[in-house]
Amino acid sequence: MSCQKKRNLSKEDKNAVVGGMLYLVATPIGNLSDISERALKVLEEVDFIAAEDTRNSGSMLAHFGISKPMISYFEHNKRERGEAIAARLEGGESCALITDAGTPAISDPGEDLVRLCAERGIPVTSIPGCCAAITALTLSGLNTSRFCFEGFVSTAKSERHDRLTELSTEVRTMIFYEAPHRLRTTLADFRKYFGDRPVALCREITKLNEEVLRTTLDGAIKIYEEKDPRGEYVIIMAGAEKSASAAEYPEDPAEHVAQLMESGMGRMDAIKAAAKARGVSKNEIYSAVAVKDED
């Protein structure tokens, strides 16, 4: 059976597109051949498509010979446009939500639309496919048994500081996204808060110039001192050693702080991290360190 025939199966089949349903459709992150037959079927049969960027998505759809009414849905119009989409779904239309690349609702405003639909009792289903975070994780060579997705770290100074301090004792492998113009700053901040860690930097995933750089934070910083970052990055970083986590740490709070400082953290950041790990106030840790300093 040809691909075209597969996509024209009767609406009686189990993959039939039904009215009043929101479809989250994963699209390729670089290589257009990665789109699934089911994704193409849904995109061909829904009543309309909501896209992060209608121009980019329009080019992709044209490549597959798909022409559907489209509306934009992105961060700055999600409230107004989400209400409009929900109203059309309640009216019996079907909608496919797509992002510029990858899986909708992962680090994008799609999560708001899913939440709105859940509140209104509108059914939602997901058409699985490409996800840059998972693809990069499988390429990293780091521990994949336990991991956490962090996406883009805030550029607001206070929020960024608090988040990185909190993550400094995270033992799971961590997944971050970063833009090329911020990569050097982010690598430097990671080194400051996390010390030198194994890391994999993945760019242009599934494209002709795909690159996976497996090194350490120190190694990555050195490399990008000599060349300019290009393309969007997925950064996979090893978690903290168990001795630096809440599960295992020195009995003496001052020794705990000293251990964190040896990994590259500043004094006050180490005090805050130790307090969080031990479930006590930072003043208690600060007092213990002060007593140690007087000895």
C-alpha positions in Angstrom: 0.0 0.0 0.0 1.4 3.4 -1.0 2.1 6.2 1.5 -0.7 8.2 -0.1 -3.2 5.4 0.3 -2.2 4.9 3.9 -3.0 8.5 4.6 -6.4 8.2 2.9 -7.8 5.5 5.2 -11.5 5.6 5.9 -12.6 7.8 8.8 -14.0 4.6 10.4 -10.5 3.4 11.2 -9.0 3.8 14.7 -6.9 6.8 13.7 -9.8 8.8 12.3 -9.7 12.5 13.0 -12.8 13.6 14.9 -14.4 16.9 15.5 -14.0 18.8 18.7 -10.5 17.3 19.3 -7.2 19.1 19.8 -4.3 17.2 18.2 -0.7 17.9 19.4 1.3 17.0 16.3 5.1 16.6 16.6 7.0 17.8 13.5 10.6 17.3 12.3 13.4 19.1 14.1 15.5 19.3 10.9 15.1 16.3 8.7 11.7 16.4 7.0 11.8 12.6 6.5 11.3 12.2 10.2 7.6 13.1 10.1 5.2 10.2 10.8 2.4 8.8 8.6 0.0 9.4 11.4 1.1 13.1 11.7 0.6 13.6 8.0 -2.9 12.0 8.1 -4.0 14.3 11.0 -2.6 17.4 9.3 -4.4 16.5 6.1 -7.8 15.9 7.8 -8.2 18.4 10.6 -10.3 21.5 10.0 -7.5 24.0 10.8 -4.0 24.2 12.0 -2.6 26.4 14.8 1.1 27.1 14.4 3.8 29.0 16.3 5.0 30.6 13.0 2.6 30.2 10.1 5.3 31.0 7.5 7.7 28.3 8.7 5.0 25.8 9.2 3.4 26.8 5.8 6.7 25.9 4.1 6.8 22.5 5.8 3.1 21.7 4.9 3.7 22.8 1.3 6.5 20.3 1.1 4.1 17.5 1.9 1.4 18.9 -0.4 -0.9 19.9 2.5 -3.0 23.0 2.4 -5.2 23.9 5.4 -6.5 27.1 7.0 -3.9 28.2 9.5 -3.9 30.6 12.5 -0.9 31.7 14.6 -0.6 30.7 18.2 2.5 31.9 20.0 3.7 33.3 23.3 2.5 36.9 22.8 -1.0 36.0 21.6 -1.7 32.8 23.4 -4.4 34.2 25.8 -6.6 35.7 23.1 -5.9 33.1 20.4 -6.3 30.2 22.9 -9.8 31.3 23.7 -10.6 31.5 19.9 -9.2 28.0 19.3 -11.1 26.6 22.3 -14.3 28.2 21.0 -13.9 26.6 17.6 -13.2 23.2 19.2 -16.3 23.5 21.3 -18.2 24.3 18.1 -17.1 20.9 16.7 -14.1 21.7 14.6 -10.8 19.7 14.9 -7.4 21.5 15.3 -3.8 20.4 15.0 -1.3 22.4 17.1 2.2 22.4 15.7 5.4 24.3 16.8 8.3 25.4 14.7 10.0 22.1 15.2 9.5 19.2 17.6 6.7 18.4 20.1 4.2 21.1 21.0 3.7 22.0 24.7 7.4 21.2 25.5 9.0 24.6 26.4 6.4 26.5 24.4 2.9 28.0 24.9 1.2 24.8 23.8 1.0 23.9 27.5 -1.4 26.8 28.1 -3.7 25.6 25.3 -3.7 22.1 26.7 -4.5 23.4 30.2 -7.4 25.6 28.8 -8.8 22.6 27.0 -8.6 20.5 30.1 -10.5 23.1 32.1 -13.3 23.2 29.5 -13.5 19.4 29.0 -12.2 19.5 25.4 -10.4 16.3 24.5 -6.7 16.5 23.6 -4.5 13.8 22.1 -0.8 13.7 21.1 0.7 12.5 17.9 4.2 11.5 19.1 7.4 12.2 17.2 10.5 14.3 17.2 11.7 16.0 20.4 15.1 17.7 20.5 15.6 17.1 24.2 15.2 13.3 24.0 17.1 13.0 20.8 20.1 14.9 22.3 19.9 12.9 25.5 20.3 9.6 23.5 23.3 11.0 21.7 25.0 12.4 24.8 26.7 9.3 26.2 25.7 10.4 29.7 23.4 8.6 32.2 19.9 8.3 30.7 18.3 6.2 33.5 17.3 9.4 35.4 17.1 12.9 33.9 15.3 16.2 34.2 14.3 18.7 31.6 15.2 22.4 32.4 14.7 24.0 29.0 15.9 27.6 28.8 17.4 29.1 32.0 16.0 32.5 32.9 18.1 35.5 31.9 16.7 37.5 34.9 19.7 37.7 37.3 18.0 36.8 40.5 15.8 34.0 39.1 18.8 32.6 37.2 20.9 32.6 40.4 18.2 30.9 42.4 17.6 28.2 39.8 21.2 27.4 39.3 21.9 27.3 43.0 19.0 24.8 43.4 20.3 22.7 40.5 23.8 22.5 41.9 23.0 19.4 44.0 20.7 17.8 41.3 22.0 14.2 40.8 20.0 13.5 37.7 21.3 14.2 34.2 20.0 17.7 33.2 18.8 18.9 29.8 19.0 22.5 28.8 18.2 24.6 25.7 20.2 27.6 24.7 20.5 30.1 21.9 23.9 30.6 20.2 24.3 34.2 21.3 23.9 33.2 25.0 25.9 30.0 24.9 29.2 31.4 26.2 27.6 33.2 29.1 25.6 30.1 30.0 28.6 27.8 29.9 30.5 30.2 32.2 27.5 30.3 34.7 27.3 26.5 34.6 31.0 26.3 35.5 30.5 28.8 38.4 27.6 27.0 40.0 28.3 23.3 39.1 32.0 23.0 38.8 33.6 21.1 36.0 31.1 18.4 34.8 30.9 16.0 31.8 28.7 17.7 29.2 27.4 17.1 25.7 26.5 20.0 23.4 24.2 19.0 20.5 23.4 21.3 17.6 21.8 21.0 14.1 20.3 17.6 15.3 19.1 15.4 12.3 20.5 18.0 9.8 23.4 17.6 7.4 25.8 19.5 9.8 24.7 17.7 13.0 27.3 18.0 15.7 27.6 16.3 19.1 30.4 17.6 21.3 31.1 15.3 24.2 33.5 17.1 26.6 33.5 18.8 30.0 32.4 22.3 30.9 36.0 23.5 31.0 36.5 21.9 27.6 33.4 23.4 26.1 34.4 26.9 27.4 37.8 26.6 25.8 36.4 25.4 22.5 33.9 28.3 22.2 36.6 30.8 23.1 38.1 29.9 19.8 35.0 29.5 17.6 31.6 31.1 17.4 28.5 29.2 18.5 26.2 28.4 15.6 22.6 27.0 15.7 20.3 26.2 18.5 21.9 24.1 21.3 20.7 21.3 23.5 23.1 20.9 26.5 23.1 17.6 28.3 25.0 17.8 31.6 25.9 15.2 34.2 24.3 15.5 37.6 26.1 16.1 40.8 28.1 13.4 42.5 26.1 11.7 45.3 28.4 13.1 47.9 27.2 16.6 46.9 23.5 15.7 47.1 21.1 15.7 49.9 21.5 11.9 50.2 25.1 12.0 51.2 27.1 14.9 52.8 29.5 15.4 55.6 28.1 15.4 59.1 29.8 18.7 59.9 27.9 21.6 58.1 31.1 23.6 57.7 32.8 20.6 55.9 29.7 20.4 53.7 30.1 24.0 52.7 33.8 23.5 52.1 33.1 20.6 49.9 30.7 22.6 47.7 33.2 25.4 47.5 35.8 23.0 46.3 33.5 22.1 43.4 33.5 25.8 42.3 30.7 27.4 44.2 31.0 30.8 46.0 30.8 30.9 49.8 27.3 32.2 50.1 26.0 30.0 47.3 27.5 27.0 49.0 25.9 28.0 52.4 22.5 28.2 50.7 22.9 24.9 48.8 24.0 23.1 52.0 21.0 24.5 53.9 18.7 23.4 51.2 20.2 19.9 51.1 20.0 19.5 54.9 16.6 21.0 55.3 17.7 23.8 57.7 17.9 27.6 57.6 20.9 29.2 55.9 21.5 31.1 59.2 22.2 27.8 60.9 24.7 26.8 58.3 26.3 30.3 58.3 26.7 30.1 62.1 28.4 26.7 61.9 30.8 28.0 59.3 31.5 31.1 61.4 32.4 28.9 64.4 34.7 26.8 62.2 36.4 29.9 61.0 37.1 31.0 64.6 38.8 27.7 65.5 
